[in-house]
Amino acid sequence: MPGLDQMFTDALIDKCRSQTNLSIVSDLGDVDFEGEITDYRTQPLTVAADAMAAMNRFTITVRVKFTNTVEPHLSYEQSFSRFKDYDSNRDLSEVEESLSAMIIEELIEDIFNRAFVNW
């Protein structure tokens, strides 16, 4: 989906702004996030009696490197993955935007909690 990387970045920035007192800077700060989308796929989940998929699973996986320069032992590099299931009678293009938004929200929550759970 075009623009997914920017949606993801914007969501992480918004989360940090609303949940911490950190300021966003363009150079290396006290904490730094780097990442990439490593998987973006849909696959059949369940098969109906007629051998057709009844549900599909849409999955997004991201790899994140979090660097904490103040407390380096809290730094991490980890993959996070979330999914949503949808009826196979629907085309991915019909549900992709809304499912992506829900998945991004869950991924951001996971990444944020892993980074700031000790704050």
PDB file as gemmi writes it, atoms N, CA and C in Angstrom:
CRYST1    1.000    1.000    1.000  90.00  90.00  90.00 P 1                      
ATOM      1  N   MET A   1       0.851  -1.174   0.000  1.00  0.00           N  
ATOM      2  CA  MET A   1       0.000   0.000   0.000  1.00  0.00           C  
ATOM      3  C   MET A   1       0.897   1.238   0.000  1.00  0.00           C  
ATOM      4  N   PRO A   2       0.759   2.088  -0.972  1.00  0.00           N  
ATOM      5  CA  PRO A   2       1.577   3.298  -1.019  1.00  0.00           C  
ATOM      6  C   PRO A   2       1.357   4.165   0.212  1.00  0.00           C  
ATOM      7  N   GLY A   3       2.448   4.685   0.746  1.00  0.00           N  
ATOM      8  CA  GLY A   3       2.364   5.579   1.885  1.00  0.00           C  
ATOM      9  C   GLY A   3       2.298   4.890   3.232  1.00  0.00           C  
ATOM     10  N   LEU A   4       2.363   3.566   3.244  1.00  0.00           N  
ATOM     11  CA  LEU A   4       2.277   2.843   4.518  1.00  0.00           C  
ATOM     12  C   LEU A   4       3.425   3.219   5.444  1.00  0.00           C  
ATOM     13  N   ASP A   5       4.616   3.369   4.892  1.00  0.00           N  
ATOM     14  CA  ASP A   5       5.767   3.730   5.721  1.00  0.00           C  
ATOM     15  C   ASP A   5       5.566   5.092   6.381  1.00  0.00           C  
ATOM     16  N   GLN A   6       4.992   6.037   5.660  1.00  0.00           N  
ATOM     17  CA  GLN A   6       4.754   7.366   6.230  1.00  0.00           C  
ATOM     18  C   GLN A   6       3.641   7.326   7.276  1.00  0.00           C  
ATOM     19  N   MET A   7       2.600   6.536   7.011  1.00  0.00           N  
ATOM     20  CA  MET A   7       1.533   6.370   8.002  1.00  0.00           C  
ATOM     21  C   MET A   7       2.108   5.815   9.305  1.00  0.00           C  
ATOM     22  N   PHE A   8       2.995   4.848   9.167  1.00  0.00           N  
ATOM     23  CA  PHE A   8       3.608   4.210  10.317  1.00  0.00           C  
ATOM     24  C   PHE A   8       4.463   5.211  11.094  1.00  0.00           C  
ATOM     25  N   THR A   9       5.309   5.942  10.381  1.00  0.00           N  
ATOM     26  CA  THR A   9       6.171   6.948  11.007  1.00  0.00           C  
ATOM     27  C   THR A   9       5.343   8.011  11.724  1.00  0.00           C  
ATOM     28  N   ASP A  10       4.328   8.516  11.050  1.00  0.00           N  
ATOM     29  CA  ASP A  10       3.474   9.549  11.648  1.00  0.00           C  
ATOM     30  C   ASP A  10       2.779   9.032  12.909  1.00  0.00           C  
ATOM     31  N   ALA A  11       2.319   7.794  12.874  1.00  0.00           N  
ATOM     32  CA  ALA A  11       1.633   7.216  14.036  1.00  0.00           C  
ATOM     33  C   ALA A  11       2.583   7.077  15.221  1.00  0.00           C  
ATOM     34  N   LEU A  12       3.833   6.687  14.955  1.00  0.00           N  
ATOM     35  CA  LEU A  12       4.809   6.553  16.043  1.00  0.00           C  
ATOM     36  C   LEU A  12       5.161   7.925  16.628  1.00  0.00           C  
ATOM     37  N   ILE A  13       5.333   8.915  15.775  1.00  0.00           N  
ATOM     38  CA  ILE A  13       5.612  10.277  16.243  1.00  0.00           C  
ATOM     39  C   ILE A  13       4.445  10.793  17.086  1.00  0.00           C  
ATOM     40  N   ASP A  14       3.228  10.598  16.599  1.00  0.00           N  
ATOM     41  CA  ASP A  14       2.044  11.049  17.347  1.00  0.00           C  
ATOM     42  C   ASP A  14       1.963  10.379  18.714  1.00  0.00           C  
ATOM     43  N   LYS A  15       2.260   9.084  18.762  1.00  0.00           N  
ATOM     44  CA  LYS A  15       2.216   8.347  20.023  1.00  0.00           C  
ATOM     45  C   LYS A  15       3.255   8.897  20.999  1.00  0.00           C  
ATOM     46  N   CYS A  16       4.457   9.128  20.515  1.00  0.00           N  
ATOM     47  CA  CYS A  16       5.527   9.659  21.377  1.00  0.00           C  
ATOM     48  C   CYS A  16       5.190  11.060  21.876  1.00  0.00           C  
ATOM     49  N   ARG A  17       4.625  11.880  21.006  1.00  0.00           N  
ATOM     50  CA  ARG A  17       4.248  13.242  21.413  1.00  0.00           C  
ATOM     51  C   ARG A  17       3.150  13.240  22.457  1.00  0.00           C  
ATOM     52  N   SER A  18       2.184  12.344  22.308  1.00  0.00           N  
ATOM     53  CA  SER A  18       1.038  12.360  23.216  1.00  0.00           C  
ATOM     54  C   SER A  18       1.287  11.608  24.522  1.00  0.00           C  
ATOM     55  N   GLN A  19       2.248  10.686  24.540  1.00  0.00           N  
ATOM     56  CA  GLN A  19       2.443   9.844  25.714  1.00  0.00           C  
ATOM     57  C   GLN A  19       3.750  10.088  26.465  1.00  0.00           C  
ATOM     58  N   THR A  20       4.613  10.949  25.931  1.00  0.00           N  
ATOM     59  CA  THR A  20       5.874  11.253  26.614  1.00  0.00           C  
ATOM     60  C   THR A  20       6.104  12.759  26.589  1.00  0.00           C  
ATOM     61  N   ASN A  21       7.131  13.202  27.296  1.00  0.00           N  
ATOM     62  CA  ASN A  21       7.512  14.613  27.238  1.00  0.00           C  
ATOM     63  C   ASN A  21       8.724  14.803  26.331  1.00  0.00           C  
ATOM     64  N   LEU A  22       8.997  13.819  25.482  1.00  0.00           N  
ATOM     65  CA  LEU A  22      10.126  13.908  24.556  1.00  0.00           C  
ATOM     66  C   LEU A  22       9.807  14.868  23.418  1.00  0.00           C  
ATOM     67  N   SER A  23      10.848  15.505  22.896  1.00  0.00           N  
ATOM     68  CA  SER A  23      10.723  16.348  21.715  1.00  0.00           C  
ATOM     69  C   SER A  23      11.264  15.577  20.515  1.00  0.00           C  
ATOM     70  N   ILE A  24      10.659  15.790  19.377  1.00  0.00           N  
ATOM     71  CA  ILE A  24      11.113  15.145  18.153  1.00  0.00           C  
ATOM     72  C   ILE A  24      12.228  15.997  17.557  1.00  0.00           C  
ATOM     73  N   VAL A  25      13.380  15.355  17.290  1.00  0.00           N  
ATOM     74  CA  VAL A  25      14.517  16.049  16.687  1.00  0.00           C  
ATOM     75  C   VAL A  25      14.949  15.289  15.448  1.00  0.00           C  
ATOM     76  N   SER A  26      15.622  15.987  14.531  1.00  0.00           N  
ATOM     77  CA  SER A  26      16.029  15.341  13.278  1.00  0.00           C  
ATOM     78  C   SER A  26      17.355  14.594  13.391  1.00  0.00           C  
ATOM     79  N   ASP A  27      18.163  14.937  14.375  1.00  0.00           N  
ATOM     80  CA  ASP A  27      19.426  14.228  14.567  1.00  0.00           C  
ATOM     81  C   ASP A  27      19.264  13.237  15.717  1.00  0.00           C  
ATOM     82  N   LEU A  28      20.322  12.591  16.118  1.00  0.00           N  
ATOM     83  CA  LEU A  28      20.251  11.597  17.177  1.00  0.00           C  
ATOM     84  C   LEU A  28      19.938  12.258  18.510  1.00  0.00           C  
ATOM     85  N   GLY A  29      18.898  11.796  19.149  1.00  0.00           N  
ATOM     86  CA  GLY A  29      18.488  12.318  20.448  1.00  0.00           C  
ATOM     87  C   GLY A  29      18.751  11.300  21.541  1.00  0.00           C  
ATOM     88  N   ASP A  30      18.020  11.409  22.625  1.00  0.00           N  
ATOM     89  CA  ASP A  30      18.162  10.469  23.739  1.00  0.00           C  
ATOM     90  C   ASP A  30      17.675   9.079  23.356  1.00  0.00           C  
ATOM     91  N   VAL A  31      16.649   9.029  22.513  1.00  0.00           N  
ATOM     92  CA  VAL A  31      16.162   7.752  21.984  1.00  0.00           C  
ATOM     93  C   VAL A  31      16.006   7.887  20.471  1.00  0.00           C  
ATOM     94  N   ASP A  32      16.130   6.759  19.786  1.00  0.00           N  
ATOM     95  CA  ASP A  32      16.060   6.768  18.326  1.00  0.00           C  
ATOM     96  C   ASP A  32      15.372   5.495  17.851  1.00  0.00           C  
ATOM     97  N   PHE A  33      14.452   5.652  16.926  1.00  0.00           N  
ATOM     98  CA  PHE A  33      13.786   4.511  16.303  1.00  0.00           C  
ATOM     99  C   PHE A  33      14.231   4.406  14.850  1.00  0.00           C  
ATOM    100  N   GLU A  34      14.532   3.196  14.428  1.00  0.00           N  
ATOM    101  CA  GLU A  34      14.776   2.891  13.023  1.00  0.00           C  
ATOM    102  C   GLU A  34      13.942   1.667  12.715  1.00  0.00           C  
ATOM    103  N   GLY A  35      13.516   1.514  11.485  1.00  0.00           N  
ATOM    104  CA  GLY A  35      12.740   0.323  11.188  1.00  0.00           C  
ATOM    105  C   GLY A  35      12.455   0.155   9.719  1.00  0.00           C  
ATOM    106  N   GLU A  36      11.890  -1.015   9.429  1.00  0.00           N  
ATOM    107  CA  GLU A  36      11.486  -1.317   8.074  1.00  0.00           C  
ATOM    108  C   GLU A  36      10.323  -2.301   8.105  1.00  0.00           C  
ATOM    109  N   ILE A  37       9.490  -2.214   7.090  1.00  0.00           N  
ATOM    110  CA  ILE A  37       8.401  -3.165   6.933  1.00  0.00           C  
ATOM    111  C   ILE A  37       9.004  -4.392   6.260  1.00  0.00           C  
ATOM    112  N   THR A  38       8.946  -5.526   6.939  1.00  0.00           N  
ATOM    113  CA  THR A  38       9.591  -6.734   6.424  1.00  0.00           C  
ATOM    114  C   THR A  38       8.604  -7.740   5.843  1.00  0.00           C  
ATOM    115  N   ASP A  39       7.319  -7.597   6.163  1.00  0.00           N  
ATOM    116  CA  ASP A  39       6.316  -8.515   5.622  1.00  0.00           C  
ATOM    117  C   ASP A  39       4.983  -7.793   5.523  1.00  0.00           C  
ATOM    118  N   TYR A  40       4.317  -8.010   4.414  1.00  0.00           N  
ATOM    119  CA  TYR A  40       3.026  -7.388   4.133  1.00  0.00           C  
ATOM    120  C   TYR A  40       2.300  -8.383   3.250  1.00  0.00           C  
ATOM    121  N   ARG A  41       1.390  -9.164   3.844  1.00  0.00           N  
ATOM    122  CA  ARG A  41       0.805 -10.241   3.047  1.00  0.00           C  
ATOM    123  C   ARG A  41      -0.596 -10.608   3.508  1.00  0.00           C  
ATOM    124  N   THR A  42      -1.276 -11.283   2.615  1.00  0.00           N  
ATOM    125  CA  THR A  42      -2.558 -11.876   2.931  1.00  0.00           C  
ATOM    126  C   THR A  42      -2.483 -13.349   2.559  1.00  0.00           C  
ATOM    127  N   GLN A  43      -3.145 -14.179   3.363  1.00  0.00           N  
ATOM    128  CA  GLN A  43      -3.113 -15.614   3.089  1.00  0.00           C  
ATOM    129  C   GLN A  43      -4.429 -16.232   3.543  1.00  0.00           C  
ATOM    130  N   PRO A  44      -4.813 -17.358   2.915  1.00  0.00           N  
ATOM    131  CA  PRO A  44      -6.034 -18.046   3.344  1.00  0.00           C  
ATOM    132  C   PRO A  44      -5.880 -18.529   4.780  1.00  0.00           C  
ATOM    133  N   LEU A  45      -6.953 -18.411   5.539  1.00  0.00           N  
ATOM    134  CA  LEU A  45      -6.911 -18.800   6.943  1.00  0.00           C  
ATOM    135  C   LEU A  45      -7.705 -20.078   7.193  1.00  0.00           C  
ATOM    136  N   THR A  46      -8.947 -20.081   6.798  1.00  0.00           N  
ATOM    137  CA  THR A  46      -9.781 -21.268   6.966  1.00  0.00           C  
ATOM    138  C   THR A  46     -10.345 -21.671   5.610  1.00  0.00           C  
ATOM    139  N   VAL A  47     -10.605 -22.941   5.469  1.00  0.00           N  
ATOM    140  CA  VAL A  47     -11.133 -23.451   4.209  1.00  0.00           C  
ATOM    141  C   VAL A  47     -12.541 -23.966   4.458  1.00  0.00           C  
ATOM    142  N   ALA A  48     -13.470 -23.546   3.613  1.00  0.00           N  
ATOM    143  CA  ALA A  48     -14.862 -23.976   3.722  1.00  0.00           C  
ATOM    144  C   ALA A  48     -15.019 -25.356   3.079  1.00  0.00           C  
ATOM    145  N   ALA A  49     -16.202 -25.908   3.184  1.00  0.00           N  
ATOM    146  CA  ALA A  49     -16.480 -27.249   2.667  1.00  0.00           C  
ATOM    147  C   ALA A  49     -16.229 -27.354   1.166  1.00  0.00           C  
ATOM    148  N   ASP A  50     -16.394 -26.248   0.452  1.00  0.00           N  
ATOM    149  CA  ASP A  50     -16.174 -26.275  -1.005  1.00  0.00           C  
ATOM    150  C   ASP A  50     -14.710 -26.045  -1.374  1.00  0.00           C  
ATOM    151  N   ALA A  51     -13.824 -26.147  -0.402  1.00  0.00           N  
ATOM    152  CA  ALA A  51     -12.371 -26.001  -0.586  1.00  0.00           C  
ATOM    153  C   ALA A  51     -11.950 -24.579  -0.940  1.00  0.00           C  
ATOM    154  N   MET A  52     -12.816 -23.641  -0.704  1.00  0.00           N  
ATOM    155  CA  MET A  52     -12.485 -22.231  -0.910  1.00  0.00           C  
ATOM    156  C   MET A  52     -12.198 -21.608   0.451  1.00  0.00           C  
ATOM    157  N   ALA A  53     -11.319 -20.647   0.460  1.00  0.00           N  
ATOM    158  CA  ALA A  53     -10.994 -19.975   1.718  1.00  0.00           C  
ATOM    159  C   ALA A  53     -12.205 -19.187   2.205  1.00  0.00           C  
ATOM    160  N   ALA A  54     -12.560 -19.378   3.484  1.00  0.00           N  
ATOM    161  CA  ALA A  54     -13.673 -18.642   4.067  1.00  0.00           C  
ATOM    162  C   ALA A  54     -13.193 -17.338   4.688  1.00  0.00           C  
ATOM    163  N   MET A  55     -11.971 -17.360   5.209  1.00  0.00           N  
ATOM    164  CA  MET A  55     -11.378 -16.175   5.829  1.00  0.00           C  
ATOM    165  C   MET A  55      -9.943 -16.037   5.323  1.00  0.00           C  
ATOM    166  N   ASN A  56      -9.510 -14.804   5.232  1.00  0.00           N  
ATOM    167  CA  ASN A  56      -8.118 -14.503   4.900  1.00  0.00           C  
ATOM    168  C   ASN A  56      -7.492 -13.759   6.068  1.00  0.00           C  
ATOM    169  N   ARG A  57      -6.194 -13.874   6.183  1.00  0.00           N  
ATOM    170  CA  ARG A  57      -5.457 -13.170   7.227  1.00  0.00           C  
ATOM    171  C   ARG A  57      -4.502 -12.180   6.556  1.00  0.00           C  
ATOM    172  N   PHE A  58      -4.620 -10.928   6.960  1.00  0.00           N  
ATOM    173  CA  PHE A  58      -3.756  -9.853   6.463  1.00  0.00           C  
ATOM    174  C   PHE A  58      -2.755  -9.535   7.566  1.00  0.00           C  
ATOM    175  N   THR A  59      -1.468  -9.637   7.259  1.00  0.00           N  
ATOM    176  CA  THR A  59      -0.406  -9.495   8.248  1.00  0.00           C  
ATOM    177  C   THR A  59       0.594  -8.425   7.827  1.00  0.00           C  
ATOM    178  N   ILE A  60       1.009  -7.624   8.796  1.00  0.00           N  
ATOM    179  CA  ILE A  60       2.106  -6.673   8.599  1.00  0.00           C  
ATOM    180  C   ILE A  60       3.145  -6.944   9.682  1.00  0.00           C  
ATOM    181  N   THR A  61       4.406  -7.046   9.263  1.00  0.00           N  
ATOM    182  CA  THR A  61       5.512  -7.254  10.192  1.00  0.00           C  
ATOM    183  C   THR A  61       6.532  -6.149   9.977  1.00  0.00           C  
ATOM    184  N   VAL A  62       7.029  -5.605  11.077  1.00  0.00           N  
ATOM    185  CA  VAL A  62       8.063  -4.576  11.015  1.00  0.00           C  
ATOM    186  C   VAL A  62       9.235  -4.981  11.899  1.00  0.00           C  
ATOM    187  N   ARG A  63      10.425  -4.615  11.462  1.00  0.00           N  
ATOM    188  CA  ARG A  63      11.626  -4.800  12.277  1.00  0.00           C  
ATOM    189  C   ARG A  63      12.001  -3.426  12.803  1.00  0.00           C  
ATOM    190  N   VAL A  64      12.213  -3.339  14.109  1.00  0.00           N  
ATOM    191  CA  VAL A  64      12.494  -2.055  14.752  1.00  0.00           C  
ATOM    192  C   VAL A  64      13.809  -2.141  15.511  1.00  0.00           C  
ATOM    193  N   LYS A  65      14.606  -1.100  15.346  1.00  0.00           N  
ATOM    194  CA  LYS A  65      15.806  -0.934  16.167  1.00  0.00           C  
ATOM    195  C   LYS A  65      15.576   0.311  17.005  1.00  0.00           C  
ATOM    196  N   PHE A  66      15.529   0.117  18.313  1.00  0.00           N  
ATOM    197  CA  PHE A  66      15.332   1.214  19.257  1.00  0.00           C  
ATOM    198  C   PHE A  66      16.633   1.412  20.006  1.00  0.00           C  
ATOM    199  N   THR A  67      17.151   2.642  19.965  1.00  0.00           N  
ATOM    200  CA  THR A  67      18.392   2.966  20.662  1.00  0.00           C  
ATOM    201  C   THR A  67      18.093   3.983  21.748  1.00  0.00           C  
ATOM    202  N   ASN A  68      18.487   3.641  22.961  1.00  0.00           N  
ATOM    203  CA  ASN A  68      18.346   4.538  24.100  1.00  0.00           C  
ATOM    204  C   ASN A  68      19.764   4.926  24.513  1.00  0.00           C  
ATOM    205  N   THR A  69      20.163   6.160  24.211  1.00  0.00           N  
ATOM    206  CA  THR A  69      21.531   6.592  24.508  1.00  0.00           C  
ATOM    207  C   THR A  69      21.726   6.925  25.984  1.00  0.00           C  
ATOM    208  N   VAL A  70      20.641   7.192  26.704  1.00  0.00           N  
ATOM    209  CA  VAL A  70      20.720   7.511  28.122  1.00  0.00           C  
ATOM    210  C   VAL A  70      20.857   6.226  28.943  1.00  0.00           C  
ATOM    211  N   GLU A  71      20.067   5.230  28.604  1.00  0.00           N  
ATOM    212  CA  GLU A  71      20.110   3.937  29.285  1.00  0.00           C  
ATOM    213  C   GLU A  71      20.236   2.841  28.224  1.00  0.00           C  
ATOM    214  N   PRO A  72      21.454   2.606  27.730  1.00  0.00           N  
ATOM    215  CA  PRO A  72      21.670   1.686  26.609  1.00  0.00           C  
ATOM    216  C   PRO A  72      21.130   0.274  26.829  1.00  0.00           C  
ATOM    217  N   HIS A  73      21.046  -0.173  28.063  1.00  0.00           N  
ATOM    218  CA  HIS A  73      20.533  -1.526  28.320  1.00  0.00           C  
ATOM    219  C   HIS A  73      19.049  -1.660  27.960  1.00  0.00           C  
ATOM    220  N   LEU A  74      18.361  -0.546  27.739  1.00  0.00           N  
ATOM    221  CA  LEU A  74      16.960  -0.583  27.330  1.00  0.00           C  
ATOM    222  C   LEU A  74      16.794  -0.597  25.807  1.00  0.00           C  
ATOM    223  N   SER A  75      17.903  -0.506  25.081  1.00  0.00           N  
ATOM    224  CA  SER A  75      17.856  -0.565  23.621  1.00  0.00           C  
ATOM    225  C   SER A  75      17.452  -1.967  23.178  1.00  0.00           C  
ATOM    226  N   TYR A  76      16.855  -2.059  21.999  1.00  0.00           N  
ATOM    227  CA  TYR A  76      16.475  -3.369  21.472  1.00  0.00           C  
ATOM    228  C   TYR A  76      16.394  -3.350  19.957  1.00  0.00           C  
ATOM    229  N   GLU A  77      16.451  -4.529  19.384  1.00  0.00           N  
ATOM    230  CA  GLU A  77      16.153  -4.746  17.973  1.00  0.00           C  
ATOM    231  C   GLU A  77      15.230  -5.951  17.932  1.00  0.00           C  
ATOM    232  N   GLN A  78      14.045  -5.758  17.357  1.00  0.00           N  
ATOM    233  CA  GLN A  78      13.017  -6.791  17.446  1.00  0.00           C  
ATOM    234  C   GLN A  78      12.037  -6.657  16.289  1.00  0.00           C  
ATOM    235  N   SER A  79      11.465  -7.766  15.882  1.00  0.00           N  
ATOM    236  CA  SER A  79      10.377  -7.752  14.906  1.00  0.00           C  
ATOM    237  C   SER A  79       9.048  -7.799  15.643  1.00  0.00           C  
ATOM    238  N   PHE A  80       8.092  -7.067  15.114  1.00  0.00           N  
ATOM    239  CA  PHE A  80       6.736  -7.033  15.651  1.00  0.00           C  
ATOM    240  C   PHE A  80       5.787  -7.372  14.509  1.00  0.00           C  
ATOM    241  N   SER A  81       4.796  -8.180  14.792  1.00  0.00           N  
ATOM    242  CA  SER A  81       3.855  -8.596  13.766  1.00  0.00           C  
ATOM    243  C   SER A  81       2.439  -8.570  14.327  1.00  0.00           C  
ATOM    244  N   ARG A  82       1.519  -8.097  13.525  1.00  0.00           N  
ATOM    245  CA  ARG A  82       0.100  -8.088  13.882  1.00  0.00           C  
ATOM    246  C   ARG A  82      -0.704  -8.453  12.643  1.00  0.00           C  
ATOM    247  N   PHE A  83      -1.900  -8.946  12.869  1.00  0.00           N  
ATOM    248  CA  PHE A  83      -2.744  -9.355  11.754  1.00  0.00           C  
ATOM    249  C   PHE A  83      -4.203  -9.053  12.049  1.00  0.00           C  
ATOM    250  N   LYS A  84      -4.970  -9.042  10.987  1.00  0.00           N  
ATOM    251  CA  LYS A  84      -6.427  -8.948  11.053  1.00  0.00           C  
ATOM    252  C   LYS A  84      -6.991  -9.935  10.038  1.00  0.00           C  
ATOM    253  N   ASP A  85      -8.079 -10.588  10.423  1.00  0.00           N  
ATOM    254  CA  ASP A  85      -8.747 -11.532   9.528  1.00  0.00           C  
ATOM    255  C   ASP A  85      -9.912 -10.829   8.846  1.00  0.00           C  
ATOM    256  N   TYR A  86     -10.192 -11.245   7.605  1.00  0.00           N  
ATOM    257  CA  TYR A  86     -11.317 -10.671   6.874  1.00  0.00           C  
ATOM    258  C   TYR A  86     -11.947 -11.736   5.991  1.00  0.00           C  
ATOM    259  N   ASP A  87     -13.204 -11.525   5.672  1.00  0.00           N  
ATOM    260  CA  ASP A  87     -13.984 -12.468   4.877  1.00  0.00           C  
ATOM    261  C   ASP A  87     -13.380 -12.576   3.480  1.00  0.00           C  
ATOM    262  N   SER A  88     -13.205 -13.791   3.019  1.00  0.00           N  
ATOM    263  CA  SER A  88     -12.568 -13.987   1.714  1.00  0.00           C  
ATOM    264  C   SER A  88     -13.465 -13.559   0.559  1.00  0.00           C  
ATOM    265  N   ASN A  89     -14.740 -13.273   0.827  1.00  0.00           N  
ATOM    266  CA  ASN A  89     -15.613 -12.744  -0.221  1.00  0.00           C  
ATOM    267  C   ASN A  89     -15.270 -11.292  -0.548  1.00  0.00           C  
ATOM    268  N   ARG A  90     -14.462 -10.690   0.291  1.00  0.00           N  
ATOM    269  CA  ARG A  90     -14.048  -9.301   0.069  1.00  0.00           C  
ATOM    270  C   ARG A  90     -12.647  -9.278  -0.519  1.00  0.00           C  
ATOM    271  N   ASP A  91     -12.423  -8.398  -1.433  1.00  0.00           N  
ATOM    272  CA  ASP A  91     -11.105  -8.213  -2.034  1.00  0.00           C  
ATOM    273  C   ASP A  91     -10.237  -7.415  -1.062  1.00  0.00           C  
ATOM    274  N   LEU A  92      -8.947  -7.715  -1.005  1.00  0.00           N  
ATOM    275  CA  LEU A  92      -8.052  -6.996  -0.095  1.00  0.00           C  
ATOM    276  C   LEU A  92      -8.136  -5.489  -0.310  1.00  0.00           C  
ATOM    277  N   SER A  93      -8.256  -5.064  -1.562  1.00  0.00           N  
ATOM    278  CA  SER A  93      -8.311  -3.623  -1.841  1.00  0.00           C  
ATOM    279  C   SER A  93      -9.503  -2.942  -1.165  1.00  0.00           C  
ATOM    280  N   GLU A  94     -10.561  -3.694  -0.859  1.00  0.00           N  
ATOM    281  CA  GLU A  94     -11.736  -3.138  -0.179  1.00  0.00           C  
ATOM    282  C   GLU A  94     -11.473  -2.871   1.302  1.00  0.00           C  
ATOM    283  N   VAL A  95     -10.617  -3.683   1.910  1.00  0.00           N  
ATOM    284  CA  VAL A  95     -10.411  -3.617   3.357  1.00  0.00           C  
ATOM    285  C   VAL A  95      -8.994  -3.200   3.751  1.00  0.00           C  
ATOM    286  N   GLU A  96      -8.119  -3.084   2.780  1.00  0.00           N  
ATOM    287  CA  GLU A  96      -6.701  -2.852   3.044  1.00  0.00           C  
ATOM    288  C   GLU A  96      -6.446  -1.597   3.869  1.00  0.00           C  
ATOM    289  N   GLU A  97      -7.061  -0.499   3.525  1.00  0.00           N  
ATOM    290  CA  GLU A  97      -6.797   0.755   4.229  1.00  0.00           C  
ATOM    291  C   GLU A  97      -7.251   0.692   5.683  1.00  0.00           C  
ATOM    292  N   SER A  98      -8.457   0.213   5.926  1.00  0.00           N  
ATOM    293  CA  SER A  98      -8.957   0.154   7.300  1.00  0.00           C  
ATOM    294  C   SER A  98      -8.205  -0.886   8.127  1.00  0.00           C  
ATOM    295  N   LEU A  99      -7.905  -2.042   7.542  1.00  0.00           N  
ATOM    296  CA  LEU A  99      -7.146  -3.061   8.271  1.00  0.00           C  
ATOM    297  C   LEU A  99      -5.729  -2.587   8.557  1.00  0.00           C  
ATOM    298  N   SER A 100      -5.114  -1.919   7.597  1.00  0.00           N  
ATOM    299  CA  SER A 100      -3.757  -1.385   7.797  1.00  0.00           C  
ATOM    300  C   SER A 100      -3.743  -0.401   8.957  1.00  0.00           C  
ATOM    301  N   ALA A 101      -4.727   0.470   9.024  1.00  0.00           N  
ATOM    302  CA  ALA A 101      -4.795   1.459  10.105  1.00  0.00           C  
ATOM    303  C   ALA A 101      -4.915   0.771  11.464  1.00  0.00           C  
ATOM    304  N   MET A 102      -5.740  -0.265  11.541  1.00  0.00           N  
ATOM    305  CA  MET A 102      -5.902  -0.984  12.815  1.00  0.00           C  
ATOM    306  C   MET A 102      -4.622  -1.721  13.200  1.00  0.00           C  
ATOM    307  N   ILE A 103      -3.984  -2.344  12.218  1.00  0.00           N  
ATOM    308  CA  ILE A 103      -2.747  -3.079  12.481  1.00  0.00           C  
ATOM    309  C   ILE A 103      -1.636  -2.121  12.905  1.00  0.00           C  
ATOM    310  N   ILE A 104      -1.513  -0.998  12.211  1.00  0.00           N  
ATOM    311  CA  ILE A 104      -0.492  -0.002  12.570  1.00  0.00           C  
ATOM    312  C   ILE A 104      -0.697   0.470  14.000  1.00  0.00           C  
ATOM    313  N   GLU A 105      -1.930   0.726  14.378  1.00  0.00           N  
ATOM    314  CA  GLU A 105      -2.215   1.177  15.740  1.00  0.00           C  
ATOM    315  C   GLU A 105      -1.731   0.141  16.763  1.00  0.00           C  
ATOM    316  N   GLU A 106      -1.984  -1.127  16.499  1.00  0.00           N  
ATOM    317  CA  GLU A 106      -1.545  -2.185  17.414  1.00  0.00           C  
ATOM    318  C   GLU A 106      -0.024  -2.324  17.435  1.00  0.00           C  
ATOM    319  N   LEU A 107       0.600  -2.230  16.266  1.00  0.00           N  
ATOM    320  CA  LEU A 107       2.059  -2.319  16.200  1.00  0.00           C  
ATOM    321  C   LEU A 107       2.715  -1.165  16.946  1.00  0.00           C  
ATOM    322  N   ILE A 108       2.189   0.030  16.759  1.00  0.00           N  
ATOM    323  CA  ILE A 108       2.730   1.209  17.447  1.00  0.00           C  
ATOM    324  C   ILE A 108       2.630   1.022  18.956  1.00  0.00           C  
ATOM    325  N   GLU A 109       1.517   0.504  19.421  1.00  0.00           N  
ATOM    326  CA  GLU A 109       1.331   0.256  20.851  1.00  0.00           C  
ATOM    327  C   GLU A 109       2.388  -0.737  21.350  1.00  0.00           C  
ATOM    328  N   ASP A 110       2.614  -1.816  20.590  1.00  0.00           N  
ATOM    329  CA  ASP A 110       3.621  -2.820  20.975  1.00  0.00           C  
ATOM    330  C   ASP A 110       5.026  -2.216  21.023  1.00  0.00           C  
ATOM    331  N   ILE A 111       5.379  -1.468  19.987  1.00  0.00           N  
ATOM    332  CA  ILE A 111       6.716  -0.866  19.887  1.00  0.00           C  
ATOM    333  C   ILE A 111       6.915   0.167  20.996  1.00  0.00           C  
ATOM    334  N   PHE A 112       5.917   1.005  21.205  1.00  0.00           N  
ATOM    335  CA  PHE A 112       5.987   2.037  22.237  1.00  0.00           C  
ATOM    336  C   PHE A 112       6.130   1.410  23.617  1.00  0.00           C  
ATOM    337  N   ASN A 113       5.299   0.428  23.911  1.00  0.00           N  
ATOM    338  CA  ASN A 113       5.360  -0.222  25.228  1.00  0.00           C  
ATOM    339  C   ASN A 113       6.704  -0.901  25.450  1.00  0.00           C  
ATOM    340  N   ARG A 114       7.241  -1.523  24.437  1.00  0.00           N  
ATOM    341  CA  ARG A 114       8.553  -2.182  24.571  1.00  0.00           C  
ATOM    342  C   ARG A 114       9.632  -1.149  24.832  1.00  0.00           C  
ATOM    343  N   ALA A 115       9.528   0.018  24.206  1.00  0.00           N  
ATOM    344  CA  ALA A 115      10.553   1.057  24.356  1.00  0.00           C  
ATOM    345  C   ALA A 115      10.438   1.806  25.681  1.00  0.00           C  
ATOM    346  N   PHE A 116       9.214   2.044  26.146  1.00  0.00           N  
ATOM    347  CA  PHE A 116       9.025   2.952  27.277  1.00  0.00           C  
ATOM    348  C   PHE A 116       8.374   2.310  28.501  1.00  0.00           C  
ATOM    349  N   VAL A 117       8.338   1.013  28.565  1.00  0.00           N  
ATOM    350  CA  VAL A 117       7.685   0.329  29.680  1.00  0.00           C  
ATOM    351  C   VAL A 117       8.334   0.695  31.018  1.00  0.00           C  
ATOM    352  N   ASN A 118       9.612   1.034  31.028  1.00  0.00           N  
ATOM    353  CA  ASN A 118      10.315   1.353  32.268  1.00  0.00           C  
ATOM    354  C   ASN A 118      10.325   2.844  32.593  1.00  0.00           C  
ATOM    355  N   TRP A 119       9.629   3.666  31.817  1.00  0.00           N  
ATOM    356  CA  TRP A 119       9.650   5.113  32.041  1.00  0.00           C  
ATOM    357  C   TRP A 119       8.654   5.507  33.077  1.00  0.00           C  
TER     358      TRP A 119                                                      
END                                                                             
